[in-house]
Each structure stands twice: as structure tokens, then as C-alpha cells.
């Protein structure tokens, strides 16, 4: 009787691994050089930058894709905005909002402030200030919620976290094809509250199979340090 559930869990794990592998590729495909930038920048100046330096700069922000660390938020958004064909004023507005984000900020309100910008920039902003559930190892905390510590107050966002509505819950950003916009329509609860919603964690519950149904607000230094400690695998004793 357990075999169907075990098989489904294995397929879901494979899907999450595939999603994580695809995200850097998908993000890199959104980089389109602005025409106005090409026109203003002399050809000699463009050629003066070594290809290796350009590659390193690009990889610098690509490494922040899927990061749960708030320190990477601004660098990620800067990388997405660099050379993307979005309105310059919209990019400045989004970058300014991302720079001012705190752990207590309601990201739904910030998302509402940029609701009129290009949808690609809106998704990039959501990716910058949140992490997708498939980037966060929640298992140690489900097994023992007492290990949450400072992570208990991490804000979690989703479209149907409580399963009150028809359909499944979805996170925000580019992690899911069904992702919702970062705005007032989303639910917001703490990570501790999410762990208490047993129905949400059932294999046939309201979770999305692409993004696991939720996004979390990126972690502060204290939260990130605790997360690394709580999820570190115990070292195997030498034979």
C-alpha cells in the first residue's frame, strides 16, 4: 500500500532536481542587451572589456539564483536588470525597493508598488526578495519544529497555503510556470505556522508539484547561519 506514495515521492524529488538545474539556464535566457545601451556605448569601449571579465561578472550573479540568503538579493536583481530590455526607470524603482527590504517588510505591499512594470521585472523582483521552496531543506524542521529557532518567524508567501480555495497553492517568481504575482492577493504566514498545517504537507494536499506551493522571504545573517547549522549533515566517523 505504501508503494504508490513512495513512487510519487521519488518522482517529485526528480522533478525538483530538474527544476533546480533548469533555473540558472532560464534566468540567463532573460538577459537581452538594451538597444539604447548599445547605441550609447562606443564600440571601442565594448571591446575593451575582456570576455573573461564579462563572463565572471555574469557568473557572479548567476550563483545567487536559488539562494536563500538575503545578502544575495540585490546582487541577483542587479544581474537580472543588467542588460535586460526593461524600462530604466522601472529598474531603478525595483532596485531601490529591493535595497530597502528588511525581514519584517511585507513583500506584498512592495510588489503592489511595482505592479505596473514589465512582468519580467516583476518576477525578477519576486525572485530577488524570496526563495523558492525547492531551494530550502525543510525536512529537519518538519521532523523537529523545535529546531527552527530564528527561522520560526520567516515570512512565507503563497496563493492558497491553507487549502481554502479550489486549486493548489503556488509561490512567486520564476520558479514555477503557475507562479502568482507578488501582491495583496497572496497569503502570508510564518514558517512555523506553515509547518503546523499538516494538510499542506500531504502528498495530495494543496501543494504545487512544480514549486512546492510556497516562497519564503530570504534569510537574515542570523537566520542563514542557523539554517546552515541545522541542515548540515553529520560527518561520518573515519574507519
C-alpha positions, -999 to 999 in steps of 0.1 A, spaced: 0 0 0 29 23 6 44 17 -29 24 44 -48 32 70 -22 69 61 -23 70 62 -61 52 96 -61 77 110 -36 106 98 -58 91 114 -89 86 146 -71 122 146 -59 133 141 -95 111 169 -107 125 193 -81 161 184 -90 152 191 -127 137 224 -118 167 235 -98 190 226 -127 169 245 -151 165 278 -132 200 291 -139 195 284 -176 161 300 -176 174 331 -159 203 335 -182 180 334 -212 162 366 -200 193 387 -204 188 409 -235 211 438 -241 193 471 -242 193 488 -275 198 523 -261 228 510 -241 244 496 -273 239 528 -291 254 550 -264 284 527 -257 312 532 -282 324 501 -300 359 506 -287 347 507 -251 327 475 -256 357 457 -269 380 470 -241 364 446 -216 379 411 -218 355 383 -225 367 365 -193 358 396 -172 323 398 -187 318 360 -181 330 364 -144 306 393 -138 277 373 -153 285 342 -133 287 363 -101 250 370 -101 241 336 -116 255 320 -85 228 338 -64 200 320 -83 181 299 -58 199 314 -28 180 317 5 204 344 18 191 380 19 226 393 12 223 379 -24 190 397 -31 203 429 -45 232 413 -65 207 389 -80 183 417 -91 212 438 -104 223 409 -125 188 404 -139 185 441 -147 219 445 -163 213 445 -200 177 434 -198 153 453 -220 131 468 -193 124 504 -188 154 521 -170 131 540 -146 113 507 -137 146 491 -130 157 519 -107 125 517 -88 127 479 -83 164 481 -73 156 508 -47 128 487 -32 150 456 -30 178 476 -13 154 487 15 138 453 22 140 441 58 130 408 74 98 425 86 88 441 53 55 429 38 67 420 3 31 420 -9 30 458 -4 63 462 -22 51 441 -51 20 462 -54 42 493 -58 57 479 -90 26 461 -103 27 482 -135 62 474 -145 71 448 -171 60 413 -159 96 400 -164 109 427 -140 82 420 -115 91 383 -115 128 391 -112 120 413 -82 100 385 -66 129 361 -72 153 386 -56 135 390 -23 122 355 -19 134 319 -22 115 291 -38 105 262 -15 126 238 -36 157 258 -26 150 252 11 156 220 30 125 219 52 128 183 63 149 188 95 123 213 107 93 192 98 108 163 118 115 186 148 99 221 147 119 229 178 150 233 156 135 263 139 150 288 163 152 322 145 137 306 114 103 304 130 94 339 120 105 337 84 76 350 63 61 325 38 40 336 8 16 315 -13 -17 317 -32 -35 290 -12 -14 280 18 -44 269 39 -62 250 11 -94 270 15 -99 275 -23 -103 254 -53 -69 245 -68 -33 243 -54 -10 268 -38 17 285 -58 47 305 -49 61 337 -66 88 344 -92 102 323 -120 104 291 -100 70 279 -113 50 282 -145 19 288 -124 36 314 -101 15 342 -88 23 379 -88 38 394 -56 8 414 -44 -21 417 -20 -38 386 -33 -12 363 -17 -14 347 17 14 354 42 21 333 73 52 324 93 73 293 86 64 280 120 27 283 111 32 266 77 48 236 95 17 233 116 -6 229 85 -5 191 83 -29 190 54 -5 212 34 23 185 36 2 156 25 11 142 -9 -23 150 -23 -26 184 -5 -27 219 -19 10 220 -29 21 227 -65 42 199 -80 65 225 -97 73 249 -69 61 230 -38 34 257 -32 52 285 -13 80 310 -13 99 323 17 114 357 25 152 355 21 171 349 54 189 374 75 225 367 86 213 352 119 187 330 102 211 319 75 238 309 100 212 289 119 199 273 87 233 261 77 239 247 111 205 229 113 208 214 78 245 204 80 249 166 75 267 149 104 302 139 95 308 101 91 334 88 115 367 77 99 370 39 98 
